[in-house]
Amino acid sequence: MGKVAAKLKVMPESPEVDLDELQHELEDSLPEGAKINGFERDDVAFGLVALLPTVIVPDDAGGTEAVEEAFADVGTVESVAVENVGRI
């Protein structure tokens, strides 16, 4: 079984969210078999900054769905979207 690298866009609820703390919460929420291979930050608007984690997951039936659901369950996350996906 191969692996997939997916870049996700995680939007915090507000500009006041501590992005360093949010990064730790996202890392702690990862399902088994997934790992984060780095974060980028994207200035959206009006002080709001999105986190762009690159997540490595096994290439199986669920794909990134388990990671998206885990990230969405973090209290200060407004939304999660897949930006791009590729096999590695």
Buried (B, 14 or more C-beta within 10 A) or exposed (E): EEBBBBBBBBBBBEEEBEBEEBBEBBEEBBEEEBEBEEBEEEEEEEEBBBBBBBBBBBEEEEBBEBBBEBBEEBEBBEEBEBEEBEEE
